[in-house]
Amino acid sequence: MTINIAIVGAGPAGYYTAEAAQKQWGADVRIDLIDRLPTPYGLIRAGVAPDHQSIKAVTKRYEATNLAPGTRLVGNVELGRDVSVEELLGLYDAVVLSVGAPLDKPIGIPGDDLPGVVGSAAFVGWYNGHPDHAGLAVDLSHHGAAIIGNGNVAIDCARVLAKTVDELSTTDIADHALKTLAASAVRDVHIIGRRGPHQASFTTKEAGELGHLVRAQPIVKPGDLPPEAEDAALDPGHRKMVNHLRSFAGTERGDKPVTINFEFFRRPVAVEGHGKAERLIVETTRLENGQAVGTGELHAIPCGLVIACIGYRTAAIPGTAYAERLGRFPTDDAGRIGPALYASGWARRGPSGTIGTNRPDGFSVIEAMLADGITASGKAGGQGLDALLASRGVKATDFSSWRKIEAAEVAAARAGAPREKLVDVARMLDIAG
Ligand code: NAP
């Protein structure tokens, strides 16, 4: 008998969990990687910035995991719509929720519902051609754009807004986004941090890249930088990142038409405008015990687009425990949600870390299964799922379907680009046959 495991979510967390299960049980495990899209790889495909193609090479590893005997991709199947967690627990010996955190954390300030205010899940999904967000109305007719947050997602969004069409056309940025960006009037990008340079969570590479853009100049206000001697307390990686910010201090627009303005010690308090975003109101802050405290001093940042890059939430699943305050499933340290039910990746620990952080996550879930005595119990596994889906008229796709979609995307690519992503699931299913 083989152990049957269902992993929901074919992104990095799902693949590393599958890899760990293969390492543990070899030929004695059957794994179904279930995804609501016919396309695998989750955030590698729809989150990693299009101009960071080298990061996407990790999909070769996931492909090898998926092609190992006994492992299947079951695409176009949505948990909660096509099958429930309870049903999966009846079919498989263990179920792992690796569904990520696809929802934007709300900003929660007056005016955040105005047209022109978007979350980074939507904006990143738009330029990356995610089917959920390909139709997002992105208005780049105003000279200003405000990006809230001091993490890598904020930098990704700023860079995409600031790059030239030539810099982006050889990436896999979605064609609809490239066309909109080509006509963009955005000239002043503002990155709003409620705390200071020492508290920013940008990484060195991401901060450094801003210094090498063809038409954009990053600008840091010298007064926002702490005394240089205080950098000594930072870890070496963070110190290098802050060095980049120091190199942007006191610079002027020069002859580059676009500026990327770091607005440290500013917290967003409102979005204002007549029927759409026209300005972001921010309050100057100071640090107290490491936290941002408002000073009452307000400024208006003119902008027609506000992108909140302030973190994500996992979507709740009816009938499954959910920690509202944390925005994810409540788990113990090993990723247990309940009997035979586990979580890995962002669905377990929130939206943090790098792609590689998901690997130990996956391995610890398999260790927890071992400790919990998960063994082959003769459950129906994939055959049972296939029968259930067939009875509901759900047309699941597999890895060979993905390969057809991938071939069509490669064939449709712009000159020099790796692929042109299909953004319509119905079209994907047509191509998959
Ligand atoms: P992040 O690094 O956690 O940054 C979120 C930012 O939002 C923080 O600066 C936070 O400020 C700020 N924030 C949160 N709530 C706020 C509020 N209500 N008002 C104003 N500011 C608020 O998250 P992320 O940038 O979304 O990235 C998610 C994960 O993906 C991270 O682990 C990131 O490194 C990773 N990622 C990596 C790459 C890459 O390596 N190239 C690219 C993209 C994403 P405080 O610090 O004050 O809370």
Boltz pocket constraint, residues with backbone or C-beta under 6 A from the ligand:
constraints:
  - pocket:
      binder: B
      contacts: [[A, 47], [A, 106], [A, 107], [A, 148], [A, 149], [A, 150], [A, 151], [A, 152], [A, 153], [A, 154], [A, 156], [A, 192], [A, 193], [A, 194], [A, 195], [A, 199], [A, 200], [A, 201], [A, 203], [A, 206], [A, 266], [A, 267], [A, 268], [A, 309], [A, 310], [A, 311], [A, 312], [A, 351], [A, 352], [A, 353], [A, 354]]
      max_distance: 6.0
